[in-house]
Amino acid sequence: MSSIIVFPYFLRFLQINNAGFNYNIGSENSVEYAEKVITINYTGSKNMIKAAIPLMKPNPAGARIVTVSSRLGRLNGRKNRISDDALRQQLEDADSLSEELIDGTLNKFLEQVKDGSWTTGGWPQNNTDYSLSKMAINAYTRVVARELAGRPEGEKIYVNCYCPGWVKTAMTGWAGQVTPEEGADTAVWLSLIPDMRISGKFFAERREIHF
């Protein structure tokens, strides 16, 4: 099962990134196409964010970037997490987190996929490549938010990500629990909050959740 949705939407001050691609169904796992999943879900979204920032028009309410992510990418999810404590702690440290660390983590995983050692590398065992791609975009959201935090009033850009839930789409085999409209609700909410002062956060159902 696979699905690709790439939706960059500009209104001078708004960008919504929705890149969703996966080869797995339910609890099945396969890393045969790991590089493609990571390139679309993480690298594609990252490149769109980098391209959008210089184009965003100054706005009193602040420009907004919202990226669709997933709870599967949570660092401390009970069922799906990186078991390497040292690496997880590095990725949790928002002050020292960097694009280089994120990219290096994914490159290490891809190297282990190629030599067949990924199963003992401490990576998530459920939807591994998809989970890591979403972990990476969550982490990158925090990096960009920190880099943009010093902008003066009128030139602020607020960057957040969110999980839409298990949505009824082709990627879930139409087995999801929420409609596409319901899944989009938090993205719209983050985009239109009149007095936005939140950045570098992860949301679901209009609530902040832990990375």
N, C-alpha and C positions, 0 to 999 in steps of 0.2 A: 504494500500500500504506500503510495507516495502522493504528496501534494505540494505545490509551490504557490505561495502567495507573497508577492512583493508589492507593498503599497506605500510609496512615499507620497505624502500629501502636503503641498505647500499652500499656505494662505498668508504669505509674507512673513508670518511669525509662528507658523505651526508646521511640525513634521511628525507624521506617525509612520513608524517602521513596522511592517508585519511580514517577516520572512519565516515561513513554516515549511520545513521539509523533513521527512522521516521515512525510513524504509521498514520500520518495525510496526507490528500490530500488538496492542495490549502489552503483555509481559514478555513477549518474545524479544530477543536481542540479536543484533547482527552488526558487525562493524565493517562489513564488506565494502560499504560505500561511505565510510566515516569521513573521508576528506571532502566529499561532495556535500554532506550534511553540514559540516563545520564551515565550509566556504560560503554556503548560502545563508545559513542561520546567523552566523557570527560575523564573518568577514564582510558579507554583503551589507548587513545592517551597520557595521562599524564604518564602512566606506561611505554609506549614505549620510551618516551623522557628520563625518568630516567634511563632506561636500556641502551639506546644508548650512553649517554654522556661518561661513562667510556671506551667505546669501540672505540671512535673516535680517529683516528690517527692525531697527530700534522701535520699541513699543513700551509705553508706560506700564502696561500690565506684565511685561516680560514675555519673550518668545518661549515656545514650548517644544520640547522633543519628547515623544512618548514611544517606547519600543515594546512590542508584544513579546513576552517571555513565557516562562513556565515554572511552576513549582518544582518540576523535575530537576531544575537547575539549582535548587537550594543547596548550600554548602552543608547544612546541618539537618537535612531531611532524614527522618528516621529510617526510611526504607531505601534511600538512594543517595549515597553520599561518597565523597572521596575519603577513603579510610586512612590515607597518609596524614597523620596529625600535623606534622610540621608544614606540609604544603597547604593544608586547609587553614592553618593559622595565618600563613602568609597571605592567602587569598581573602581572609576575613579582615585583615588590618587595612582599613580604608585610608589611613594616612600614608602608608608606604606602598599601597597597591599601585601597579603600573601596567601600562599596555605591554611592556616587555615581559613581565611576569606572566600575564594572561596568555600571550602568544607562545611563550616558552612552554607553558603547561600543556597547551594543545599540541605543540610540535612534539613534545615528549610522548604524549599519548599516541599520536599518529606513527611515530617511529616504532612504538611497541606493537601497534596494529600490524605494521608491515613485517615485523620479525616474529609475530605470533605470541609475544610475551605479555600482551595487555591484560590477560585474565588474572595474572598474579601481580599486576601493577597497582592495585589498590583503587581502581576506578569504579564508578557506579556499575552495577551489574544489570540494571534494568534500563533499556533504551540508552545505552552508554553514550553513543555519539551524539544523540539528540540532547541528552541531559548535559553533557559537557559544553555543547554549543550554546545552550541557554545559560549555564553557569557563567560562561565567558561574557555573554552580552550583559548579564546582571552586573558582573564585576566592572565591565567597561563603562556602564552607566555611572558608577561611582567615580571612576577615574575622570570622566568628562565633567561631571558635576563639580568635582574639586577644582579642575582646571579653569572652569568658567565662573567660580564663586566670587572672584575678585572684580568682576565687571561692575562699572558704575551704574547707578539707578538710570533706568531708561534704556539700558543696553543689556539687561539681564537675560540669560537663557536658562530655563529650568529644565532639567533632564531627569526623567523617571522611566521606570519600566513596570510592567504589570503582567499578571497571569489571567487570561480570560476564562480559565476553567476548561472542563472537558466538553468542547463545543461540537455540535452536530455538523461535521464537515466531512469531506472525502477523506481527509487525513485520519480521522478517527473511525472510518468505515460507517459514518452516520450513526455511531453508537454513543455519541456524547449525551450529556445530561442537560446542556443549556443551548439555547438558540444562538445563532450568530449575532442577533441583535442584543441579546443579554450579554454575550461575551464581549461586545464592543462597548458596553456601558461605561466601564471604568476608564477606558481610553478617552471617551468623550468628556467624562467628568474631569479628568486630569487636564484636558485641553482647554476647558472653559471655566475653571475656577476663577472668579473675578480677581481675587487677591492672592495669587499664587506666590508662596514663599518657600515651597517645598522643592528640594532637588536632591538627586542621588538616592532615591528611595525605591522600594519595591512594594507593589500594591496588588490586592485582589478584593473584589467586591467592595470597592471604595474604601478599603482599610489597608493601612500599612502592615506588611508582614515581614518576617525576618528573612534575610538573605541566606 
